[in-house]
Amino acid sequence: MHKARAGIQSVEVGFALLDALSRATGPLMLRDLAAAAGMSAAKAHRYLVSFQRLGLVQQDSQTTRYDLGPQALKLGLACLSRIDAVKLARERIGPLMLEIGHTLALAVWGNHGPTIVHWEESPRAVKVNLRLGDVMPLLSSATGRCFAAHAPATAIAPLLQDELAQAREESRTDVPLTQHGIDAMLAEVRARGLARAIDSLLPALAGFCAPVFDCDGHMVLGIVALGSVAHFDADWDGRIARALREAATRLSGDLGHAG
């Protein structure tokens, strides 16, 4: 065990006020802020005076309510600008792969659509003919469906129309063949919190893709899990789906997404 390093307790105590403000939905009265931080109003006021001098907190002269100040914004923006979403995700999917026991991948939106940028293969994985740099189709892959559900309509419209025309020509039965069907599928992705594909991208293959959002609410990457239909729990509320949702939610939070 490492010895606990000495610190400044008053800084740690005062941070509770900043933490309470960051979690609040708006400015707070002194009594409410103090209560949220677990201290008396008099004690909280002394900390707030110092935080105001530093620009970490500001007080509205009309309502007397407290909120985060400009210096807090500068710190937050500086932190966000240094976060590499893919790097952060790559550090986490190894343990996640061991937890769920299936191959995991990361995908981002590239020049031609959702693109696989990292691959973590499970020891018991089935062989899949996918490689780094492959672009996933919007209609037949969990990855594509996830990005399509959260991307601006204008960004995906040309790709969707091309895939829809090809699917109709091939008379496919594993993907929606009307705009109404596509809209319903994407609405379900948003409602479920992840996308699913079974036997549509590749035979006997099932997969999920969970979206990761940045501080502006934009989907910046997808966490993908896939495996053999025979061994992959494809239930919307199954073990794999829950683990992916939780991992994506945690990562989104670390990227500044309010949820």
TINULO-861429 format. One record per residue (C-alpha): x, y, z; chain. Coordinates in steps of 0.001 Angstrom, whole numbers, plus 524288, in hexadecimal, padded with zeros to 5 digits. Example, Ala and Ser with C-alpha at 12.3 -4.5 7.8 and 13.67 -1.06 7.14 Angstrom:
! TINULO-861429
+-------+-------+-------+-------+
!     u !     v !     w ! chain !
+-------+-------+-------+-------+
! 8300C ! 7EE6C ! 81E78 !     A !
! 83566 ! 7FBDC ! 81BE4 !     A !
+-------+-------+-------+-------+
//
This chain:
! TINULO-861429
+-------+-------+-------+-------+
!     u !     v !     w ! chain !
+-------+-------+-------+-------+
! 80000 ! 80000 ! 80000 !     A !
! 804FC ! 80D83 ! 7FC89 !     A !
! 8054D ! 81772 ! 80789 !     A !
! 7FAFE ! 821FA ! 805D0 !     A !
! 8017F ! 82E7E ! 80169 !     A !
! 7FF33 ! 83ACD ! 80931 !     A !
! 7F5DE ! 84497 ! 8032B !     A !
! 7EE8A ! 850EB ! 8066F !     A !
! 7E1D0 ! 84CC8 ! 80C92 !     A !
! 7DB3F ! 859F3 ! 80ADA !     A !
! 7DD04 ! 8590C ! 7FC1F !     A !
! 7D692 ! 84BB8 ! 7FC0A !     A !
! 7CB63 ! 85095 ! 8048F !     A !
! 7C941 ! 85CA7 ! 7FC3E !     A !
! 7C8E9 ! 854AC ! 7EFC8 !     A !
! 7BBED ! 84F00 ! 7F448 !     A !
! 7B5DE ! 85C40 ! 7F106 !     A !
! 7BB50 ! 85C28 ! 7E342 !     A !
! 7B6F1 ! 84E28 ! 7E178 !     A !
! 7A930 ! 851A1 ! 7E60B !     A !
! 7A88B ! 85CEB ! 7DC66 !     A !
! 7AD36 ! 85445 ! 7D147 !     A !
! 7A24F ! 84A7D ! 7D403 !     A !
! 79798 ! 854A2 ! 7D5D0 !     A !
! 78E62 ! 857E4 ! 7CAB5 !     A !
! 7901F ! 86684 ! 7CD10 !     A !
! 794D0 ! 870F0 ! 7D6B8 !     A !
! 7926D ! 86E25 ! 7E536 !     A !
! 78F03 ! 8760B ! 7F133 !     A !
! 79949 ! 875BC ! 7FBF2 !     A !
! 79134 ! 86D10 ! 804E2 !     A !
! 78E87 ! 86323 ! 7FA1A !     A !
! 79C9C ! 862F6 ! 7F58B !     A !
! 7A18D ! 86132 ! 8036A !     A !
! 79801 ! 8561C ! 805C7 !     A !
! 79C0C ! 84F5F ! 7F938 !     A !
! 7AA4D ! 85049 ! 7FD67 !     A !
! 7A75D ! 84B79 ! 80B22 !     A !
! 7ABC4 ! 85785 ! 812A0 !     A !
! 7A60A ! 8632D ! 819BF !     A !
! 7A26E ! 86F82 ! 8125B !     A !
! 7AC75 ! 87781 ! 819EB !     A !
! 7B761 ! 86E0B ! 816A7 !     A !
! 7B332 ! 86D3C ! 80872 !     A !
! 7B2F4 ! 87C10 ! 80759 !     A !
! 7C141 ! 87D2E ! 80B55 !     A !
! 7C552 ! 873A9 ! 800BE !     A !
! 7BCBE ! 87A68 ! 7F6B8 !     A !
! 7C324 ! 88791 ! 7F964 !     A !
! 7D05A ! 881B0 ! 7F5DA !     A !
! 7CAF5 ! 87A79 ! 7EA18 !     A !
! 7C505 ! 88733 ! 7E525 !     A !
! 7D22E ! 88E02 ! 7E62D !     A !
! 7D812 ! 88329 ! 7DDF2 !     A !
! 7CD34 ! 8839A ! 7D3E3 !     A !
! 7C8FF ! 8759A ! 7D6B4 !     A !
! 7BBC0 ! 87A36 ! 7DBBF !     A !
! 7B345 ! 885EA ! 7D8A1 !     A !
! 7A770 ! 88BA0 ! 7DF8E !     A !
! 79BE6 ! 8921D ! 7D8EF !     A !
! 79A13 ! 89F85 ! 7DF16 !     A !
! 78B5A ! 89F1A ! 7DCD3 !     A !
! 787D7 ! 89172 ! 7E17A !     A !
! 793DE ! 88F58 ! 7EA4E !     A !
! 794C3 ! 88194 ! 7E4B9 !     A !
! 7A203 ! 87B34 ! 7E26F !     A !
! 7A6C6 ! 8749D ! 7D61C !     A !
! 7B391 ! 87011 ! 7D028 !     A !
! 7BC32 ! 87B3D ! 7CB85 !     A !
! 7C458 ! 87DE8 ! 7BF65 !     A !
! 7D09A ! 877AF ! 7C4EA !     A !
! 7C931 ! 86AF6 ! 7C702 !     A !
! 7C529 ! 86B7D ! 7B8BD !     A !
! 7D34C ! 86D82 ! 7B478 !     A !
! 7D7B3 ! 861CC ! 7BC65 !     A !
! 7CCDD ! 85953 ! 7B6EB !     A !
! 7CF9E ! 85D0F ! 7A8E1 !     A !
! 7DE27 ! 85AE6 ! 7AAB3 !     A !
! 7DB83 ! 84D47 ! 7B003 !     A !
! 7D22A ! 849D3 ! 7A4F9 !     A !
! 7DB99 ! 84E8F ! 79A92 !     A !
! 7E5C6 ! 844DC ! 79F6B !     A !
! 7DCF7 ! 838F1 ! 79F76 !     A !
! 7DEAB ! 82F4B ! 79460 !     A !
! 7D1FF ! 8278B ! 7940F !     A !
! 7D7A3 ! 81C0B ! 78C80 !     A !
! 7E3B2 ! 81B3E ! 79521 !     A !
! 7DB33 ! 81B86 ! 7A14A !     A !
! 7D264 ! 810EE ! 79BC4 !     A !
! 7DDD3 ! 8084C ! 797AA !     A !
! 7E2AD ! 80836 ! 7A5B0 !     A !
! 7D5A2 ! 802D6 ! 7AA4C !     A !
! 7D120 ! 7F8CA ! 7A08D !     A !
! 7DB2F ! 7EE87 ! 7A477 !     A !
! 7D4DC ! 7EC4E ! 7B1CF !     A !
! 7C767 ! 7EDA2 ! 7AB98 !     A !
! 7CAB7 ! 7E310 ! 7A1B2 !     A !
! 7CEBD ! 7D9EA ! 7ACB1 !     A !
! 7C21F ! 7DD1C ! 7B3E4 !     A !
! 7B8ED ! 7D9D9 ! 7A8AC !     A !
! 7C169 ! 7CF85 ! 7A21D !     A !
! 7BF7D ! 7D455 ! 79437 !     A !
! 7C6FC ! 7DC48 ! 78A32 !     A !
! 7C620 ! 7EB01 ! 78BA3 !     A !
! 7C912 ! 7F5DB ! 78207 !     A !
! 7C8DE ! 804AB ! 78180 !     A !
! 7C342 ! 80C48 ! 7761E !     A !
! 7C333 ! 81AA8 ! 77278 !     A !
! 7BCBE ! 82247 ! 76786 !     A !
! 7C695 ! 822EC ! 75C65 !     A !
! 7C678 ! 828EE ! 74EDE !     A !
! 7BE0C ! 81DF4 ! 74982 !     A !
! 7B5EF ! 81A57 ! 75567 !     A !
! 7B790 ! 8129E ! 76229 !     A !
! 7C575 ! 80D76 ! 76238 !     A !
! 7CBDA ! 8032C ! 76ADB !     A !
! 7D7EB ! 8090C ! 77160 !     A !
! 7DB1D ! 7FF20 ! 77C06 !     A !
! 7D907 ! 7F0A2 ! 77DD7 !     A !
! 7D9FE ! 7E880 ! 78A5A !     A !
! 7D805 ! 7DA43 ! 786F6 !     A !
! 7D31D ! 7D0AC ! 79106 !     A !
! 7DAF5 ! 7C3FA ! 79253 !     A !
! 7CE9A ! 7BC48 ! 78F62 !     A !
! 7CA45 ! 7C51E ! 78451 !     A !
! 7C4D5 ! 7C006 ! 777A2 !     A !
! 7CC8E ! 7C411 ! 76BA9 !     A !
! 7C6A8 ! 7D065 ! 765EA !     A !
! 7CA72 ! 7D5EF ! 758B3 !     A !
! 7CBA6 ! 7E3DE ! 75DC3 !     A !
! 7D7E7 ! 7EC39 ! 75E92 !     A !
! 7DC63 ! 7F92B ! 763E3 !     A !
! 7D81D ! 803E0 ! 75AB0 !     A !
! 7CC15 ! 7FC97 ! 755E5 !     A !
! 7C016 ! 8052D ! 75402 !     A !
! 7B39A ! 7FF92 ! 759BE !     A !
! 7A6AF ! 8002E ! 7524E !     A !
! 79C0C ! 80879 ! 75879 !     A !
! 790C0 ! 7FF12 ! 75680 !     A !
! 79651 ! 7F1A3 ! 7595A !     A !
! 7A089 ! 7F3C4 ! 76417 !     A !
! 79E6B ! 7F766 ! 77254 !     A !
! 7A947 ! 80168 ! 770E2 !     A !
! 7A2F8 ! 807E0 ! 76530 !     A !
! 79586 ! 807E7 ! 76B5E !     A !
! 79ADF ! 80E3D ! 777A4 !     A !
! 7A1A0 ! 81936 ! 77047 !     A !
! 795E7 ! 81B1C ! 76751 !     A !
! 78D09 ! 81CAA ! 77323 !     A !
! 79540 ! 827A7 ! 778CC !     A !
! 79B03 ! 82E76 ! 76CEF !     A !
! 794DB ! 83A5C ! 76654 !     A !
! 78B39 ! 835EF ! 75BE8 !     A !
! 79252 ! 83DB7 ! 75168 !     A !
! 79F1B ! 8369D ! 75445 !     A !
! 799A0 ! 828FB ! 75249 !     A !
! 78EF4 ! 82B3D ! 74811 !     A !
! 7974C ! 8284B ! 73BEF !     A !
! 79D26 ! 81BFF ! 74204 !     A !
! 78FD8 ! 8173C ! 74696 !     A !
! 789AE ! 8193C ! 7394C !     A !
! 79488 ! 811A6 ! 73281 !     A !
! 79384 ! 80653 ! 73C1E !     A !
! 784AD ! 80674 ! 73B73 !     A !
! 784D2 ! 805B1 ! 72C9C !     A !
! 78E61 ! 7FA53 ! 72CE7 !     A !
! 7869C ! 7F324 ! 7375D !     A !
! 77A2F ! 7F474 ! 72F45 !     A !
! 7813E ! 7EF90 ! 72333 !     A !
! 785F6 ! 7E3AF ! 72AB3 !     A !
! 77883 ! 7E1C5 ! 73105 !     A !
! 77EB6 ! 7E0A5 ! 73E61 !     A !
! 7762C ! 7DCC5 ! 749D1 !     A !
! 77FB1 ! 7DFB7 ! 754E5 !     A !
! 77F70 ! 7EE9B ! 7538E !     A !
! 77454 ! 7F870 ! 75265 !     A !
! 770C5 ! 7FB95 ! 74444 !     A !
! 768CD ! 807EB ! 74663 !     A !
! 76BDE ! 81512 ! 74C5D !     A !
! 76139 ! 8128F ! 75665 !     A !
! 767E5 ! 805D5 ! 75A29 !     A !
! 77513 ! 80C90 ! 75B46 !     A !
! 76F63 ! 81754 ! 763CF !     A !
! 7693D ! 80D2D ! 76CCB !     A !
! 7760B ! 8059F ! 76DD4 !     A !
! 77DEC ! 811C4 ! 77136 !     A !
! 773AF ! 8162B ! 77B0B !     A !
! 7751D ! 8090A ! 781E6 !     A !
! 783E6 ! 80ACA ! 7825E !     A !
! 7823E ! 817DA ! 78938 !     A !
! 7780F ! 81251 ! 79287 !     A !
! 7801C ! 8062F ! 795F1 !     A !
! 78CE4 ! 80D87 ! 797BD !     A !
! 79424 ! 804C2 ! 78E32 !     A !
! 792BF ! 7FE67 ! 780D3 !     A !
! 791AD ! 7EFF5 ! 77DCD !     A !
! 793AF ! 7E7B6 ! 77199 !     A !
! 7916A ! 7D910 ! 77065 !     A !
! 79459 ! 7D139 ! 76408 !     A !
! 7944F ! 7DD7D ! 75BBA !     A !
! 7A285 ! 7E1BD ! 75A66 !     A !
! 7A823 ! 7D3F6 ! 75A04 !     A !
! 7A16C ! 7C6AD ! 75B40 !     A !
! 7A054 ! 7C128 ! 7690E !     A !
! 7A5FC ! 7CDAC ! 76EDD !     A !
! 79FA2 ! 7D67D ! 77909 !     A !
! 7A43D ! 7E399 ! 77DE5 !     A !
! 7A146 ! 7EF93 ! 78602 !     A !
! 7A671 ! 7FD6F ! 784ED !     A !
! 7A549 ! 80741 ! 79004 !     A !
! 7A6E9 ! 815CE ! 78D4E !     A !
! 7B0B8 ! 81E76 ! 79458 !     A !
! 7ADC4 ! 82D09 ! 794BE !     A !
! 7B62B ! 83904 ! 79711 !     A !
! 7B30D ! 8451F ! 79F19 !     A !
! 7AAEB ! 84ABA ! 793E2 !     A !
! 7A290 ! 83E8C ! 792C4 !     A !
! 7A8CE ! 83A04 ! 7860B !     A !
! 7AB95 ! 82B97 ! 78426 !     A !
! 7BA63 ! 82AA9 ! 7832D !     A !
! 7BC33 ! 81BF4 ! 782E2 !     A !
! 7B54E ! 80F04 ! 7842A !     A !
! 7B907 ! 80392 ! 78CD7 !     A !
! 7B620 ! 7F728 ! 7854A !     A !
! 7B483 ! 7E943 ! 78A50 !     A !
! 7B2A2 ! 7DDBD ! 7812F !     A !
! 7B2C0 ! 7CF15 ! 7814C !     A !
! 7AC95 ! 7C289 ! 77CA0 !     A !
! 79DC3 ! 7C224 ! 77D8E !     A !
! 79F1D ! 7B506 ! 78474 !     A !
! 7A67F ! 7BAF8 ! 78FFE !     A !
! 7A384 ! 7C988 ! 78F8B !     A !
! 798FA ! 7CE8E ! 798D4 !     A !
! 79192 ! 7D774 ! 78F7A !     A !
! 786A3 ! 7DAD6 ! 798E9 !     A !
! 7846F ! 7E98A ! 799ED !     A !
! 78560 ! 7E895 ! 7A8BB !     A !
! 78F1F ! 7DD85 ! 7A96B !     A !
! 79C7C ! 7DD55 ! 7AFAD !     A !
! 7A3D1 ! 7E246 ! 7A3B5 !     A !
! 79A3E ! 7ED31 ! 7A0D4 !     A !
! 79A9F ! 7F1FD ! 7AEDF !     A !
! 7A96F ! 7F1B9 ! 7AF6F !     A !
! 7AAAC ! 7F95E ! 7A2B6 !     A !
! 7A0C1 ! 803A2 ! 7A6D6 !     A !
! 7A78F ! 8059C ! 7B3D5 !     A !
! 7B50D ! 8069E ! 7AD9A !     A !
! 7B03A ! 8105D ! 7A366 !     A !
! 7A939 ! 81876 ! 7ADAD !     A !
! 7B552 ! 8192B ! 7B641 !     A !
! 7BDED ! 81CF7 ! 7AAC9 !     A !
! 7B42F ! 8273D ! 7A64F !     A !
! 7B440 ! 82CF6 ! 7B3F7 !     A !
! 7C303 ! 82DA1 ! 7B3DD !     A !
! 7C236 ! 834FF ! 7A6F8 !     A !
! 7B959 ! 83F1B ! 7AD32 !     A !
! 7AC1C ! 83A00 ! 7A8BB !     A !
! 7A17A ! 83D6E ! 7B276 !     A !
! 798F2 ! 831D3 ! 7AED2 !     A !
+-------+-------+-------+-------+
//
